[in-house]
Amino acid sequence: MSVDFISGIELSRRLYDDAVQPMLSRYLPNLTYSAALIGAGSEVLGFDTQRSTDHDWGPRLHLFLTADDVARHGARIDDLLSKWLPATIAGYPTSLVPTEHGTRHLRHTTGCVQHGVVIAELGIWLTGHLGFNPLTGITPRDWLATPTQSLAEVTYGAVHHDGLGVLHTARRALDWYPDDVWRYVLACQWQRISQEEPFVGRCGEVGDELGSAVVAARLVRDLMRLRLLIDRTYPPYSKWLGTAFARLPDTDRLGAALTAALGVDNWHDRERHLVTAYETVAALHNDLGLTPPVDPQVRSFHDRPFRVLHAERFTQALIGSITDPALRALPLTGAIDQFVDNTDVLGHHTRSRALTDALYPLAQ
């Protein structure tokens, strides 16, 4: 029997309102806790669809307790959830069953429920997810070592109840980069663009249209991430980058230019559409007022017949506006996902932090 799709956030809210909260009120009426849907999953970012329901999706919730209450009540709560959760929430089974491939598929069960409620102490969970606990302070190293996907997974989603009074505090602390860190990350994103601007034309000039298209695609990706950073939105990983970009306000002109740059078959047209994109994003930078206005018009690449923005001009303006001398002195490589593009690094905070430490020893 088919079930009408509802978002994972709404499903989590119903799990809490209809089942978990009433159960806790009945059996542990004096328990102080917070309940939320955060962490990994397309539903946390609000990007889930009917397709998402085939694995790693279902009635899920994070239940955060104090460390003492995890030790005192955690096992009992797990047992209560297994025995007393209803078989379904909004038509979706509450049992989430692991498979040999590490995913979790839904099935109807009788008897005990293999539920999707994570019971944890908040600081321990945050440290496990991010590599640090924002409730005890956030260093420049923490910001630079943490992929934007991971930051989005904690600051998006939904908080259903914050009886502990600290979950909202943690999310506010992570809501966006401190001003100097933001300027530094923006500067490094402009730097990435500056390093490849002329290659669209240079590849095309020697007859390498495929190479030109590959460079253009890299620039399109960097411009999309830059536009999100300008809008103070953490860029998600590649599967959802275009979806997040499309949800930004006033992106029609930029989106059309980027789409056109990827759709043409010659470097001249490719460059023409990228010029529109460069100048559009440059104007947005000036609208921020983070630096004195930078000329948003493209120009020739030295004496070669390629039109570029010379995006390093924006990099230099932003670096000059940073007040923290330690950040201002860092190499222009940026946060971890500006110089690493490997899931097996970005998905493991110990590796991300080790690489960041090696590159930025002064940021620790």
C-alpha positions in Angstrom: 0.0 0.0 0.0 1.4 3.4 -1.0 1.8 6.1 1.6 1.6 9.8 0.9 5.0 11.4 1.2 5.7 13.8 3.9 9.1 15.4 4.6 11.4 13.7 7.0 11.4 16.8 9.3 7.6 16.6 9.5 7.8 12.8 10.1 10.3 13.4 12.9 8.0 16.0 14.5 5.1 13.6 14.4 7.2 10.9 15.9 8.0 13.2 18.8 4.6 14.8 19.2 2.5 11.6 18.8 4.8 9.0 20.4 8.0 10.0 22.1 6.8 13.0 24.1 3.7 11.2 25.5 5.8 8.2 26.4 8.4 10.2 28.3 5.7 12.2 30.0 4.1 9.0 31.2 7.1 7.0 32.3 9.7 9.7 33.1 7.7 12.8 33.8 10.6 14.6 35.5 13.2 14.0 32.8 14.9 17.0 31.3 15.8 16.5 27.6 16.1 18.1 24.2 14.6 16.5 21.0 15.6 17.3 17.4 16.3 16.0 14.0 19.9 17.0 13.1 22.9 15.2 11.6 23.3 13.3 8.4 20.4 12.8 5.9 18.8 14.7 3.0 15.7 15.3 5.2 17.8 17.4 7.7 18.7 19.8 4.8 15.1 19.7 3.6 16.0 18.1 0.3 14.3 14.7 0.7 11.7 13.4 -1.7 9.8 10.2 -2.2 13.0 8.7 -3.6 14.7 9.2 -0.3 12.4 6.8 1.5 14.1 3.7 0.0 17.0 3.8 2.5 18.4 5.7 5.4 15.1 7.5 5.9 12.2 7.1 8.3 10.8 8.3 11.6 14.0 9.5 13.2 14.8 11.7 16.2 17.8 12.7 18.4 17.0 12.6 22.1 19.6 14.5 24.1 20.0 14.0 27.9 22.5 15.0 30.5 25.5 12.6 30.9 24.0 11.5 34.2 20.6 10.8 32.7 22.1 8.9 29.8 23.8 6.6 32.3 20.7 6.4 34.6 17.9 6.3 32.0 19.3 5.6 28.6 18.9 1.9 28.5 15.3 2.1 30.0 14.3 4.7 27.4 15.7 2.5 24.6 13.7 -0.4 26.0 10.5 1.7 26.3 10.8 3.0 22.8 11.3 -0.6 21.4 8.2 -1.8 23.3 5.8 1.1 23.1 6.4 3.0 19.8 3.5 2.5 17.4 4.1 0.3 14.4 3.8 3.3 12.1 4.0 7.1 12.1 2.0 8.8 9.3 2.0 5.4 7.6 5.7 4.9 7.8 7.0 1.9 9.9 9.0 2.9 13.0 11.3 -0.1 12.7 14.6 0.8 10.9 16.5 -2.3 10.0 20.2 -2.4 9.3 21.3 -4.2 6.1 24.6 -5.8 5.2 25.5 -2.7 3.2 25.3 -0.4 6.2 22.0 1.3 5.1 18.8 1.0 7.0 15.6 0.0 5.3 12.1 0.1 6.7 9.9 -2.9 7.4 6.8 -3.7 9.2 7.4 -5.7 12.4 5.5 -7.3 15.2 6.7 -7.1 18.8 9.7 -4.9 19.5 10.6 -1.9 17.3 14.1 -1.3 16.1 13.6 2.4 16.4 15.3 5.4 14.9 15.7 7.4 18.1 19.4 8.3 19.0 19.9 8.7 22.7 23.0 10.7 23.6 24.6 13.5 25.6 24.7 16.6 23.4 28.3 17.6 23.8 29.5 14.0 23.1 27.3 13.8 20.1 28.5 17.2 18.7 32.1 16.2 19.3 31.5 12.9 17.4 29.9 14.7 14.5 32.0 17.8 14.2 35.3 16.9 16.0 34.7 19.6 18.6 32.1 20.8 21.1 30.8 24.3 20.2 29.4 24.6 23.7 32.9 25.0 25.1 34.1 27.4 22.4 35.0 27.4 18.7 38.6 28.1 17.5 39.7 29.2 14.0 41.0 25.7 13.6 37.5 24.3 14.3 35.9 26.5 11.6 38.6 25.8 9.0 38.7 22.0 9.7 34.9 21.5 9.4 33.3 20.9 6.0 30.3 23.1 5.3 28.2 20.0 4.9 28.8 19.1 8.5 28.0 22.6 9.7 24.8 22.5 7.7 23.9 19.1 9.3 23.9 20.7 12.8 22.4 24.1 12.0 19.6 22.9 9.7 16.9 20.3 10.6 14.5 21.0 13.4 14.4 21.3 17.2 11.2 19.9 18.6 12.0 20.6 22.2 15.0 22.1 24.1 14.4 21.4 27.7 18.1 21.3 28.3 18.4 24.9 27.0 21.7 24.3 25.3 20.8 22.8 21.9 19.6 26.2 20.6 22.8 27.7 22.0 25.0 25.2 20.1 23.1 25.9 16.9 23.4 29.6 17.3 27.1 29.3 17.9 27.5 27.4 14.6 24.9 29.4 12.6 27.6 31.2 10.5 31.3 31.9 10.5 32.7 34.8 12.6 33.2 37.9 10.5 37.0 37.5 9.9 36.7 33.8 9.1 33.9 34.5 6.6 36.1 37.1 4.9 38.9 34.7 4.8 36.8 31.9 3.3 35.3 34.3 0.7 38.8 35.5 -0.2 39.9 31.9 -0.8 36.9 31.1 -2.9 37.7 34.1 -5.1 41.3 32.8 -5.3 40.1 29.5 -6.6 38.3 31.2 -9.4 41.2 33.5 -10.3 43.5 30.5 -10.8 41.4 29.0 -13.6 39.6 31.9 -15.3 41.8 32.1 -18.4 42.0 28.4 -19.0 38.5 28.2 -20.6 39.9 30.2 -23.5 43.4 28.8 -23.5 42.1 25.2 -23.8 39.7 26.2 -26.5 42.4 28.1 -28.4 44.4 24.9 -28.9 41.3 22.9 -30.0 40.7 21.3 -26.6 37.0 21.9 -26.2 36.6 19.0 -23.8 39.3 20.5 -21.5 37.7 23.9 -21.8 34.3 22.4 -20.8 35.9 20.7 -17.8 37.5 23.9 -16.6 34.2 25.8 -17.1 32.4 23.1 -15.1 34.9 23.6 -12.2 34.4 27.4 -12.4 30.6 27.0 -12.4 30.9 24.8 -9.2 33.1 27.4 -7.5 30.8 30.3 -8.5 27.8 28.4 -7.1 29.7 27.8 -3.8 30.7 31.5 -3.8 27.2 32.6 -4.3 26.1 30.5 -1.3 28.9 31.8 0.8 27.9 35.4 -0.1 24.4 34.6 1.1 25.7 33.2 4.4 24.5 29.7 3.5 26.7 26.6 4.0 27.2 24.9 0.7 26.2 21.3 0.9 28.1 18.5 -0.8 27.8 17.9 -4.6 24.5 16.0 -4.6 22.6 18.9 -3.2 24.7 21.9 -4.3 22.5 22.8 -7.3 19.3 22.3 -5.2 20.6 24.7 -2.5 21.8 27.2 -5.1 18.4 27.2 -6.8 16.7 28.0 -3.5 18.7 31.2 -3.0 16.8 34.5 -3.8 17.5 36.3 -7.0 19.6 33.7 -8.7 17.7 33.6 -12.1 20.3 35.6 -14.1 23.3 33.9 -12.5 21.7 30.5 -12.8 20.9 31.0 -16.5 24.4 32.1 -17.2 25.9 29.1 -15.5 23.6 26.7 -17.2 24.3 28.2 -20.6 28.1 28.0 -19.9 27.7 24.3 -19.5 25.4 23.8 -22.5 27.4 25.3 -25.3 29.9 23.5 -27.5 32.6 26.2 -28.1 34.8 28.2 -25.9 33.8 31.6 -27.2 30.2 31.2 -26.1 31.4 29.4 -22.9 33.5 32.4 -22.0 30.7 34.8 -22.9 28.3 33.2 -20.4 31.0 33.0 -17.7 31.6 36.7 -18.1 28.0 37.4 -17.2 28.3 35.1 -14.2 31.6 36.8 -13.1 30.1 40.3 -13.3 26.9 39.2 -11.5 28.7 37.7 -8.5 31.2 40.6 -8.4 28.3 43.0 -8.0 26.9 40.9 -5.2 30.3 41.1 -3.5 30.2 44.9 -3.7 26.6 44.9 -2.3 27.9 43.2 0.9 30.0 46.2 1.8 32.8 44.1 3.3 35.4 45.9 1.3 35.6 49.1 -0.6 34.0 48.6 -4.0 36.0 46.5 -6.5 35.5 47.1 -10.2 33.1 44.4 -11.3 33.9 44.6 -15.0 35.9 41.9 -16.8 39.1 42.7 -18.7 41.7 41.0 -20.9 44.0 38.4 -19.4 47.2 40.4 -19.8 47.7 40.7 -23.5 45.9 37.5 -24.4 42.5 37.5 -26.0 40.6 35.9 -23.0 38.1 37.9 -20.9 38.5 37.4 -17.2 37.5 39.1 -14.0 41.0 38.9 -12.4 39.2 37.6 -9.3 42.3 37.9 -7.2 41.4 41.6 -6.9 38.5 40.5 -4.7 40.7 38.1 -2.8 43.2 40.9 -2.0 40.4 43.3 -0.9 39.0 40.8 1.4 42.3 39.8 3.0 43.1 43.4 3.5 39.8 43.8 5.5 40.6 41.0 8.0 41.5 42.3 11.5 42.9 39.1 12.9 46.6 39.0 11.9 46.8 35.3 12.3 44.0 34.7 9.9 45.3 37.4 7.5 48.7 35.6 7.4 47.3 32.1 6.4 47.9 30.8 2.9 45.0 31.3 0.5 43.9 27.7 0.6 40.8 28.2 2.8 38.6 25.9 4.8 39.0 22.1 4.4 36.5 21.7 1.6 38.2 24.4 -0.4 41.4 22.4 -0.7 40.2 18.9 -0.3 37.6 17.2 -2.5 37.5 13.6 -1.2 34.6 12.1 0.6 36.8 9.8 2.7 38.5 12.8 4.1 35.6 15.2 4.4 33.4 12.5 5.9 35.9 11.8 8.8 36.6 14.7 11.1 39.8 13.2 12.4 41.3 13.2 8.9 40.0 16.7 8.1 41.4 18.1 11.4 44.7 16.4 10.9 45.1 17.9 7.4 44.1 21.3 8.6 46.6 21.1 11.5 49.4 20.3 9.0 48.5 23.2 6.8 47.6 25.8 9.4 49.6 25.1 12.6 49.1 28.6 13.8 45.3 28.3 13.7 45.2 25.7 16.4 
